[in-house]
């Protein structure tokens, strides 16, 4: 059975990607807005939240109560970068600025991604992760 979806863009919706889709309905889009939407969806989804796709999402609770410092910032950066490269193959992590803010007990990450098809480098909004 083929699922016909009004959404022709298979990479823009997680539920469509997991369903069976007719080849004529599939069109891979590479525009920046769809890719950024996919990245923000990944970053705003709690790991385990989506049935049958439990590893999708971010689990930042594992970093709570760890000592704040550059080592923790590096560890969080590697974790999130691996999630991005695993679940969004249309981009690669170009550069990451990781800063520890001791005043607010948080780690601030600024990601820069390179879109593979166009070579364009886009910056995501800074992510502030409270620790403690």
N, C-alpha and C positions, 0 to 999 in steps of 0.2 A: 504494500500500500504506500502510495506517495502522498506526502503532506504538501498541499498547496498553500503557500503562505503569501499574504499580501506584501510581506517584506521580502523583496528580492535580494537584499544585501545580506548574505549569509554571515559575514563577519561582524555585523553591527548588532546582532542579537544572540545572546548565549543560548536561549531556548531553541531558536531556529537551527543553530549550529549542531545541536544534539539530536535533532529530528532528521528523518529521512526526507531528502528534498530532491525533486526532479531536476535533472541537469539543465533543463531549459530555464528553470527559475533561479539558478545560481549565478550571481554576478559578484565578483570580488571587487570591493571599492577600496580605493587607496587615498581618498581625500583626507586631509588633516583632521577635520571635525569628527569623522567616524572613528579614526584611530584614537584620538584623544578621548572620545566618549568611552571607548573600550578600555582604555587605561584607567580612567576615573572609575568606571564600573568595577574593575579589578581591585583598585585601592579602597573602595568604599564597601566592599563585600567582606563579611566576616568568613573566615575559613570554616567550612562545614555547613554553611548556610544553605547551599543549593543541593537538593537531593540528587543522587547519582553523579555528582561532580564535587565531592566533598573536599578535594584538595584545592579547588578554585577559591581564591580570596586571600586575605591577609590575616594572620594571627599575631597581633602585636602584644598580646597578654604575656607571651613567653619572655618578653624583655622587661617586664615590670620587676621592680626591686633589685635590679642589677646595678652595680656601681656606675654612675654617670661619668663618661669620659670619652675620649676619642676611640678607644677600643670598642665600646658599646655602639657608638655611631657607625663604625666600620662594619660591625656585625649586623646591625639593622639594615645598612645599605646593601650588603651582600644578599641578605634575605629578600629584600624587596626587588633588587635587580634580577635575582634568579626567577622570581615570580613573573616579572615583566617579560623576560626573555622566553620563559616557558609558555605563557598564555597569550602573548601578542608577538607573533613572528614577523609582523610588518615593520617593526622598529627594532633598533638596538640601542642600548644605553650608551650614550656618547660621553657624558660627564656627570659627576655627582658632586655637589658641594655639601659636606656634612659638618654641622657646627653644633657644639654643645652649649646650651644656654643654662648656666648654673643658677641664674636668678629665678627662672621659672621651672627648673628641674625638667628640662625637655631637650630633645634632639631635633634639630631643624635640618631637613633634607631638601635640597633643590636639585631636581632631575632635569637633565637635558637629553633628549632623545633624537636620534637620527632616523627619519623615515627612509626605509631602504629603497623604495621605488623612485623617489624624487631627490633624495640626498638632503632634503631640508632638515634643519635642526630646529626643534621646538623645545621650549622650556615649560615645564609644568609649574603650577603654583607651588610655592614652598609648602612642605608637609611638616607640621609641628607635632611631635610625638611626646606626650607627657610621660615621664618615667618617675615612678615613686608615689 
